[in-house]
Amino acid sequence: MITTETLLKTAMQLAVIEQPHCHYQHIIECVKKALPSDAIALLIRQDDVLKPMAIHGLMPDTLGRRFVINDHPRLHAICNASQPLQFAQDCPLPDPYDGLLSCKQGDIPVHACLGMPLLDKNDDLLAVITLDSLNAKAFDEYDLQQLAVLSQLCATQLKTTLLLQQYQNHAQHSNALVQELNREALTRDGVEIIGQSAAMQSLKNDIKLVAGSEFSVLIQGDTGVGKELVARNIHLHSKRSQQPLIHLNCASLPENLAESEFFGHAKGAFTGAESARQGKFQLADGGTLFLDEIGELPLAMQSKLLRVLQSGEIQTVGEDKVKYVDVRVIAATNRNLKDEVTQGRFRADLYHRLSVYPLHVPPLNQRENDVILLAGFFIEKTARKLAIEQLKLSVEAQLTLAQYSWPGNVRELEHVISRAALKAKQSQWQQAIITIEPEHCELNLTTSKTVSPLIPRPKPHESELSLKQATDAFTHHLITQQLAHHEFNWAATARTLNIDRANLVRLAKRLGITIKKTL
């Protein structure tokens, strides 16, 4: 007989799960203590099939079986019952566990068999628990009402388990979705750092070195050099790559709302705070926070940022409680922060905290031949946007781009390519291959063109020249003369000199002839 004390004890045991991954096994262990038996199983209903989720006293392969309800009369009867069901000793219905009891080989002899349907509050079947005992009278003494209470206790616990699993699956799915969307956002415009110059190879090596650490990184460089791209690469190659990368532009922060943007605010914390809001540090917890234009951060916020970097502590605006976050900070600036510290506009202690591993992104005019590589990248990207099947740079346009000083760095190059492609498409719409010429680049205003050698060439006495030097000097003079005569048009100059245009451009480059162009 199941006493009230036993039911109460079972209810308390069901409510305490020491190992969250063993929910189902925990349920049958609790039932076994209240109803001793030789074999017990918990089977979840999945449409017209019962799937064993936890067993005791049955062969291990039972967990791999799937019992079609209509094929097993005893299981069918249990599933259609509204309360626990005990089968008579001489019941002719076949037992689904024949040959599966671990304590008995062969057919099960006369034995006791009890089934408990686990129903939700709408009387829909969730699962069944089956109990078998080799003692034919093992369950005779139990009161049906007490068995029904035990069944309901198990059903309640099972419902909680199923809901918990549903929430866990949903959370895992949401987390995977966030990770995928985060990675897609990071990689949508490409994350490869284009460049083969020595300066860029050194930068790439530094990125690989620092990415695997947890150090704060300060990225310095002129406007438009690609500091954000460097930050994305650091994050994607770090241990936090599956966590979010949160971006915050310090230059766009109103001083009176900066603290809220960083640390969040509680509802009613200030006028207009109609609901609670998480700050960037909470959103980046476990991941990376990229602080762009850190040199623009007001001094009042610099001290509060320093506190987070030192201890990981944040305090939401309008709350007294201190919270802790695990965030890696990557900062970027186009200012010289050492000078800013000297001038008193930036805290020295914050500068040292941020620049644990400083990185400098070189300007485009110090990256040797990377201009043409980057131009190729932007041309392919622009061709897709403008639906151009084939887009290319003429040799003259390549020379034009290579010789320009690029004060706006990579960003300026991208914009020049975009505009040039649009102009080239408009003027060559009937052609299969669209070619960008120098005139499309908007860098060659004729009023400001001058022709000069890349390296100044002194005029030594003829007696000091070798044959090659004399030939190069004459060729240099002739090309520059003809270029000026034809208003710096490479094609016209090539026709006059009776030379292929591409060969002329290559020869001019070898001789150091450059066209300096300004806006």
C-alpha positions, 0 to 999 in steps of 0.5 A: 500500500502507498501511504500518504507519507510515501506519496509526499516523500515521492513528490519531494524527490521528484522535485529535486533533480541533482543531474539536470541531464537525467530528468527521465531516469530520475522519474522512474527511480522515484517511482521504483522507490514507491512501487518496487518492481523488476522492470520499469520504463518511461516511454514518451508518446510521439504521434502513434509511437512510444519511445523509451526514454529511461529504463530499469531492469530491461535489456539496454537495446530497449532504448533503441526500440520504437513501439507502435501503439496499435501493434502492442495491445497492452500499450494500446490499452494503457494509452487509452486509459484515464487512470493506472491500469493493472493487467490480470495474471492470466491476461492473454494479451502479449507483453511488449517486453517478452525476452527483454527483462535483464533478470530473466531469459526467455518468455516472461512467466506469469507476472504482475504488470501495471501501466500508468498513463501520464496525462496533462491538464487537458487529459492529452497523453504525454507518456506512459510508465510501465512496471513489471514484477515476477511476483504475480501479486506485487501490485495487488495491494495498491489502491487505485486512487493512490496510484492515480495520485502517483501518476499525476505527480509523475505527469506534472514532473514530466510536463515540467521536464518537457517544457524545460527541454523546449525552452533549452532547445529554443534558447540553443536555437536562438543562440545559434541564430544570433551567432549565425546572424552576427557572423553573417553581419561581420562577413557580409562585406568581406573580412579579408585584409587585402594587401601584400606590402611589407607594412600590411604583412607585418600588420596581419602577423600582429593581428594573428598574434594578439587575436588569441589573447585577451589583451585590450587593443588600441588601433591607430591610423588615419581616417579611412585606412580600415581600422574597423576591418582590423577590429573585425579580424581580431574578433573573428580570430579570437576565442570570442568569435562565437559571441557578439561584436558590439560597435559603439562610435564614441564620436556620435555620443551625446555627453548626457546620454553617454553613460546610458549607452555604455551601461544601460538604464533602468525604467524612469532613470531620467526623463524619457526613459520609459523602459529599461534598456541594456547598455553596450557592455551588457550586450557585449558580455562574453564577446567584444566591444569595439569603441570607435573614435575613442579619442572623442570620448568625454573626460567624464566618461573616460574615468567610468570606462577605466573602472570597467577595464580594471574590475569588470564592474558596471552600474546601470543608470538608475540602479544601485546594484553593481554588475559584472561583465566579461568584455574584451575592448578593442578601441580605435582612433585617428588621433595621436593619443599620446599628444592628447594625454600631454594636452590633458584631453585624454586620461593617461591611465586609460590610454595605458589600459587600452594600449596593452597591444597597440596596432598601427594601420599604415596609410595607403600611400605607404603600402607600395603596390597595394592600391592596384590589389585593392582596386581589383577588390573594389571593382569586383564588388562594384561590378556585382552592385551595378550588374556589370558582367565584366569590369576592368581597369585600363593600364593608364587608369592603373598608373593613374591610381598608383601615382595618386597620393590618396589622402582619403586612404582606402575609403577614398579609393573605394568611392573613386572606383564606385563613381568611375564604374558608374561613369564607365557603364554610362559611356560604354553601355553597349560594350560587353566589357566595361573599361575604367579609363583615367577620365572616369576616375575624377583625379585628372584635372588638366589645370593642375597636371604636371609631369615629373619623374618619380625620382628627380633626374639630374642632367650630368655631362654627356661624358659621364653617361653610359649608353644605357643611361643616355638612351634612358635620358633621351627616351625619358625626355621624348615621352614627357615631351609628347605627353605634354604635347598631347595633353597627357593622353597616353593613347595619343602619345603611344600612336605618335611614338608608334608603340603599343599603349601598354608597353608605353605605360610600362616603359614610362613606369620604369623610367620614373615618369609619373602624372601627378594629379590633384582634385 
